[in-house]
Amino acid sequence: MKKVIITAIIITLSACFTGCGKSVAEAYKSYSPGRQSVSGNIEGSENTEVLAADVVIIKADTEIEDLERGLSTVRYEGDDGFTKFLASGGAKTDRGVVQFLASQLFAGNESGLIMNTQAFGCSTLFAQNKEGGYLFGRNFDWNTCDALVVTAYPQDGYTSVSTVNLDFIRQGTGIAGRLLSEDKLIVAALYAPLDGMNEKGLCVSVNMIQDQATINQNTDKPDLTTTTAIRLLLNQAGTVEEALNLLEQYDLHASMNYMVHFAIADNSGRSVAVEYIDNEMIVTESPVLTNFYLAAGEKQSIGTAQSHERFDILTELLAKKSSMTKVEVKDALDGVSKDNFGEFESTEWSIVYDQSALTAAYFHRENYEKAYLFQLT
């Protein structure tokens, strides 16, 4: 594969930027290698709040490139094989996904690839943007891991940015998936997103629920796993309604038998939690999701005590604010990140998605003073 180095701009923001008018999109499009800074308001409007002390504007390319230890990025263009995956009936298990990849895309060679989704905690927040449109914030709470941000430009689907925990893609030896050939790792990552946003402004995140129940729908519909359901929505859904209609057309099977639910939000102002209780899909309107059931009934509120605390913090914040800036959403995510609770886990990544400007600001391992900014173009 041709070596292409990611281009990035490291911007140190200061008071001198107040009042300037160049947007993120303009800076992104006008960037050329060797340029050291971008003069302008990083929020891209009259709002003069600074997103972070340092902002790195990312233009990823076709080879995986490290941004810092534990965080990398790549760009994928072309046929991702997902339409063929759906047409073949999908898969009921992560192992089934691997077998599809091996038979259709890897010339029959699995190379020991295993996809294992493991338990994790999360918080999501949906808010009206003070500058117009909507913002979607997401924390991914887990052990220290290697995260990969994938910008995907499929032949048959919407452009999207999504995040993958590379620890969930492993070889049979138990060694992290980076020991796979890079081209296979990138393709496998397309089938393993945990959150993302597409060019229509649709955002989706999967959150865990601590419960002995699982999701294993078995009808005559084609099948999806946890992460391939996210890929389906990123590739094909432009609104919450479209996302719900798509999910209704498939049987969902929770990876590794973990109970999960999805936060889905669009740029019309709708945000829902999608949960599966006794294998029935139930939709609850909610701007906040953590790690307990929201759906009315006997399962409601089952989950961890800390997930209730995070939910209450974010819900109370939204009750006080009719709209928020990107900085305020970032601060809200910081307020419910793992370092506030004295646990061994960390918030491995936080994201602020702007569903109108189509930007994704990533904050790695609770360093909220440095943002990696992606623009869907």
TATA-V708745 format. One record per residue. N is the residue number from 1. PSI is psi in whole degrees, 0 to 359 (none if undefined). Layout:
BEGIN
n->N psi->PSI
n->N psi->PSI
END
This chain:
BEGIN
n->1 psi->134
n->2 psi->134
n->3 psi->120
n->4 psi->120
n->5 psi->137
n->6 psi->136
n->7 psi->140
n->8 psi->152
n->9 psi->126
n->10 psi->120
n->11 psi->124
n->12 psi->114
n->13 psi->145
n->14 psi->181
n->15 psi->338
n->16 psi->344
n->17 psi->348
n->18 psi->128
n->19 psi->350
n->20 psi->161
n->21 psi->1
n->22 psi->133
n->23 psi->167
n->24 psi->315
n->25 psi->317
n->26 psi->317
n->27 psi->318
n->28 psi->313
n->29 psi->329
n->30 psi->356
n->31 psi->139
n->32 psi->149
n->33 psi->140
n->34 psi->344
n->35 psi->134
n->36 psi->337
n->37 psi->163
n->38 psi->122
n->39 psi->125
n->40 psi->169
n->41 psi->117
n->42 psi->338
n->43 psi->343
n->44 psi->22
n->45 psi->200
n->46 psi->341
n->47 psi->122
n->48 psi->10
n->49 psi->144
n->50 psi->127
n->51 psi->316
n->52 psi->165
n->53 psi->318
n->54 psi->133
n->55 psi->127
n->56 psi->114
n->57 psi->121
n->58 psi->133
n->59 psi->92
n->60 psi->154
n->61 psi->198
n->62 psi->2
n->63 psi->145
n->64 psi->132
n->65 psi->134
n->66 psi->133
n->67 psi->319
n->68 psi->176
n->69 psi->122
n->70 psi->0
n->71 psi->124
n->72 psi->173
n->73 psi->159
n->74 psi->157
n->75 psi->134
n->76 psi->132
n->77 psi->139
n->78 psi->199
n->79 psi->115
n->80 psi->358
n->81 psi->3
n->82 psi->326
n->83 psi->319
n->84 psi->322
n->85 psi->313
n->86 psi->317
n->87 psi->333
n->88 psi->357
n->89 psi->0
n->90 psi->213
n->91 psi->145
n->92 psi->342
n->93 psi->163
n->94 psi->324
n->95 psi->321
n->96 psi->324
n->97 psi->315
n->98 psi->317
n->99 psi->322
n->100 psi->311
n->101 psi->318
n->102 psi->315
n->103 psi->326
n->104 psi->329
n->105 psi->340
n->106 psi->19
n->107 psi->38
n->108 psi->1
n->109 psi->109
n->110 psi->339
n->111 psi->31
n->112 psi->12
n->113 psi->132
n->114 psi->136
n->115 psi->114
n->116 psi->111
n->117 psi->129
n->118 psi->168
n->119 psi->140
n->120 psi->163
n->121 psi->158
n->122 psi->161
n->123 psi->139
n->124 psi->152
n->125 psi->133
n->126 psi->129
n->127 psi->151
n->128 psi->136
n->129 psi->130
n->130 psi->336
n->131 psi->6
n->132 psi->145
n->133 psi->205
n->134 psi->158
n->135 psi->143
n->136 psi->121
n->137 psi->146
n->138 psi->128
n->139 psi->136
n->140 psi->113
n->141 psi->122
n->142 psi->186
n->143 psi->168
n->144 psi->130
n->145 psi->174
n->146 psi->118
n->147 psi->141
n->148 psi->124
n->149 psi->122
n->150 psi->120
n->151 psi->122
n->152 psi->134
n->153 psi->75
n->154 psi->155
n->155 psi->326
n->156 psi->65
n->157 psi->171
n->158 psi->149
n->159 psi->143
n->160 psi->162
n->161 psi->136
n->162 psi->167
n->163 psi->138
n->164 psi->136
n->165 psi->108
n->166 psi->343
n->167 psi->342
n->168 psi->355
n->169 psi->107
n->170 psi->161
n->171 psi->162
n->172 psi->338
n->173 psi->349
n->174 psi->1
n->175 psi->144
n->176 psi->152
n->177 psi->349
n->178 psi->340
n->179 psi->352
n->180 psi->159
n->181 psi->146
n->182 psi->321
n->183 psi->323
n->184 psi->321
n->185 psi->318
n->186 psi->315
n->187 psi->316
n->188 psi->323
n->189 psi->329
n->190 psi->334
n->191 psi->8
n->192 psi->35
n->193 psi->148
n->194 psi->345
n->195 psi->168
n->196 psi->174
n->197 psi->141
n->198 psi->179
n->199 psi->344
n->200 psi->357
n->201 psi->7
n->202 psi->131
n->203 psi->145
n->204 psi->144
n->205 psi->144
n->206 psi->134
n->207 psi->146
n->208 psi->156
n->209 psi->131
n->210 psi->100
n->211 psi->148
n->212 psi->342
n->213 psi->163
n->214 psi->186
n->215 psi->121
n->216 psi->72
n->217 psi->133
n->218 psi->90
n->219 psi->204
n->220 psi->10
n->221 psi->158
n->222 psi->165
n->223 psi->148
n->224 psi->147
n->225 psi->177
n->226 psi->308
n->227 psi->330
n->228 psi->337
n->229 psi->320
n->230 psi->317
n->231 psi->321
n->232 psi->312
n->233 psi->319
n->234 psi->323
n->235 psi->328
n->236 psi->346
n->237 psi->132
n->238 psi->343
n->239 psi->167
n->240 psi->317
n->241 psi->317
n->242 psi->321
n->243 psi->316
n->244 psi->320
n->245 psi->321
n->246 psi->313
n->247 psi->326
n->248 psi->341
n->249 psi->359
n->250 psi->155
n->251 psi->128
n->252 psi->140
n->253 psi->117
n->254 psi->130
n->255 psi->136
n->256 psi->21
n->257 psi->18
n->258 psi->139
n->259 psi->134
n->260 psi->164
n->261 psi->162
n->262 psi->139
n->263 psi->127
n->264 psi->132
n->265 psi->148
n->266 psi->179
n->267 psi->14
n->268 psi->349
n->269 psi->9
n->270 psi->136
n->271 psi->129
n->272 psi->158
n->273 psi->130
n->274 psi->117
n->275 psi->158
n->276 psi->111
n->277 psi->122
n->278 psi->39
n->279 psi->16
n->280 psi->130
n->281 psi->127
n->282 psi->132
n->283 psi->129
n->284 psi->126
n->285 psi->125
n->286 psi->137
n->287 psi->354
n->288 psi->141
n->289 psi->135
n->290 psi->249
n->291 psi->41
n->292 psi->159
n->293 psi->138
n->294 psi->333
n->295 psi->139
n->296 psi->147
n->297 psi->190
n->298 psi->339
n->299 psi->343
n->300 psi->132
n->301 psi->355
n->302 psi->127
n->303 psi->189
n->304 psi->152
n->305 psi->320
n->306 psi->327
n->307 psi->329
n->308 psi->320
n->309 psi->315
n->310 psi->319
n->311 psi->316
n->312 psi->320
n->313 psi->312
n->314 psi->322
n->315 psi->317
n->316 psi->323
n->317 psi->314
n->318 psi->329
n->319 psi->334
n->320 psi->341
n->321 psi->121
n->322 psi->339
n->323 psi->164
n->324 psi->158
n->325 psi->171
n->326 psi->324
n->327 psi->319
n->328 psi->324
n->329 psi->317
n->330 psi->314
n->331 psi->325
n->332 psi->318
n->333 psi->320
n->334 psi->321
n->335 psi->341
n->336 psi->15
n->337 psi->165
n->338 psi->335
n->339 psi->350
n->340 psi->350
n->341 psi->2
n->342 psi->37
n->343 psi->167
n->344 psi->337
n->345 psi->166
n->346 psi->162
n->347 psi->103
n->348 psi->324
n->349 psi->147
n->350 psi->143
n->351 psi->138
n->352 psi->109
n->353 psi->128
n->354 psi->111
n->355 psi->351
n->356 psi->311
n->357 psi->344
n->358 psi->47
n->359 psi->153
n->360 psi->117
n->361 psi->117
n->362 psi->136
n->363 psi->124
n->364 psi->129
n->365 psi->46
n->366 psi->22
n->367 psi->94
n->368 psi->11
n->369 psi->356
n->370 psi->126
n->371 psi->139
n->372 psi->118
n->373 psi->122
n->374 psi->141
n->375 psi->123
n->376 psi->119
n->377 psi->none
END
